[in-house]
């Protein structure tokens, strides 16, 4: 079985950019909600595009778990405050 996400450079760039924005906000705490919201929108758009390309639930679930773990880790570390 071939991976749709790893086989598409556009999806790799979109997920990578969403991940970089999320990590940038974790490290720098640059803005209140701009980078997390932009990161979430990029992630959601990339996920919809991956579904349209025929990505399986397993690979979508794995990418989603990584993204959510980063965001939940930041939420727990800050105590829910931005």
C-alpha beads as a LAMMPS data file, in Angstrom:
LAMMPS data file: protein, C-alpha beads

82 atoms
81 bonds

1 atom types
1 bond types

-500.0 500.0 xlo xhi
-500.0 500.0 ylo yhi
-500.0 500.0 zlo zhi

Masses

1 110.0

Atoms # bond

1 1 1 0.000 0.000 0.000
2 1 1 1.435 3.333 -1.054
3 1 1 1.190 6.422 1.129
4 1 1 -0.733 9.314 -0.405
5 1 1 0.714 11.895 1.969
6 1 1 4.347 10.886 1.449
7 1 1 3.807 10.613 -2.306
8 1 1 2.465 14.147 -2.740
9 1 1 4.902 17.061 -2.459
10 1 1 2.024 19.533 -2.050
11 1 1 0.688 17.685 0.989
12 1 1 4.154 17.426 2.503
13 1 1 4.633 21.183 2.089
14 1 1 1.215 22.021 3.553
15 1 1 1.623 19.727 6.560
16 1 1 5.209 20.895 7.019
17 1 1 4.189 24.547 6.965
18 1 1 1.395 23.889 9.470
19 1 1 3.872 22.075 11.693
20 1 1 6.454 24.862 11.419
21 1 1 3.891 27.522 12.314
22 1 1 2.797 25.476 15.317
23 1 1 6.374 24.954 16.513
24 1 1 7.217 28.620 15.889
25 1 1 4.337 29.662 18.113
26 1 1 5.390 27.158 20.785
27 1 1 8.958 28.471 20.867
28 1 1 8.472 32.196 20.357
29 1 1 4.931 32.782 21.617
30 1 1 4.855 35.419 18.899
31 1 1 1.134 36.120 18.763
32 1 1 -2.031 35.491 20.627
33 1 1 -3.997 33.439 18.155
34 1 1 -2.690 34.244 14.669
35 1 1 -0.165 31.420 14.238
36 1 1 -2.231 28.669 15.907
37 1 1 -5.309 29.539 13.851
38 1 1 -3.320 29.800 10.624
39 1 1 -1.647 26.496 11.428
40 1 1 -4.998 24.824 12.084
41 1 1 -6.465 26.179 8.837
42 1 1 -3.493 24.896 6.837
43 1 1 -3.780 21.532 8.552
44 1 1 -7.517 21.291 7.869
45 1 1 -7.059 22.266 4.222
46 1 1 -4.264 19.738 3.748
47 1 1 -6.372 17.031 5.385
48 1 1 -9.333 17.727 3.103
49 1 1 -7.002 17.642 0.091
50 1 1 -5.513 14.340 1.314
51 1 1 -9.006 12.856 1.655
52 1 1 -9.823 13.947 -1.893
53 1 1 -6.637 12.261 -3.117
54 1 1 -7.672 9.028 -1.392
55 1 1 -5.575 8.936 1.763
56 1 1 -6.416 6.167 4.208
57 1 1 -7.691 6.666 7.711
58 1 1 -4.508 5.253 9.214
59 1 1 -2.178 7.835 7.717
60 1 1 -4.635 10.674 8.338
61 1 1 -5.006 9.565 11.943
62 1 1 -1.248 9.444 12.463
63 1 1 -0.725 12.965 11.103
64 1 1 -3.669 14.257 13.133
65 1 1 -2.341 12.720 16.349
66 1 1 1.044 14.397 15.904
67 1 1 -0.565 17.783 15.226
68 1 1 -2.995 17.508 18.138
69 1 1 -0.289 16.292 20.535
70 1 1 1.749 19.423 19.827
71 1 1 -1.230 21.698 20.380
72 1 1 -2.458 19.911 23.512
73 1 1 1.064 19.894 24.946
74 1 1 1.226 23.664 24.553
75 1 1 -2.242 24.058 26.055
76 1 1 -1.328 22.007 29.120
77 1 1 2.028 23.729 29.553
78 1 1 0.491 27.214 29.554
79 1 1 -2.438 26.227 31.746
80 1 1 -4.982 27.111 29.053
81 1 1 -3.897 30.746 28.832
82 1 1 -2.373 32.476 25.843

Bonds

1 1 1 2
2 1 2 3
3 1 3 4
4 1 4 5
5 1 5 6
6 1 6 7
7 1 7 8
8 1 8 9
9 1 9 10
10 1 10 11
11 1 11 12
12 1 12 13
13 1 13 14
14 1 14 15
15 1 15 16
16 1 16 17
17 1 17 18
18 1 18 19
19 1 19 20
20 1 20 21
21 1 21 22
22 1 22 23
23 1 23 24
24 1 24 25
25 1 25 26
26 1 26 27
27 1 27 28
28 1 28 29
29 1 29 30
30 1 30 31
31 1 31 32
32 1 32 33
33 1 33 34
34 1 34 35
35 1 35 36
36 1 36 37
37 1 37 38
38 1 38 39
39 1 39 40
40 1 40 41
41 1 41 42
42 1 42 43
43 1 43 44
44 1 44 45
45 1 45 46
46 1 46 47
47 1 47 48
48 1 48 49
49 1 49 50
50 1 50 51
51 1 51 52
52 1 52 53
53 1 53 54
54 1 54 55
55 1 55 56
56 1 56 57
57 1 57 58
58 1 58 59
59 1 59 60
60 1 60 61
61 1 61 62
62 1 62 63
63 1 63 64
64 1 64 65
65 1 65 66
66 1 66 67
67 1 67 68
68 1 68 69
69 1 69 70
70 1 70 71
71 1 71 72
72 1 72 73
73 1 73 74
74 1 74 75
75 1 75 76
76 1 76 77
77 1 77 78
78 1 78 79
79 1 79 80
80 1 80 81
81 1 81 82
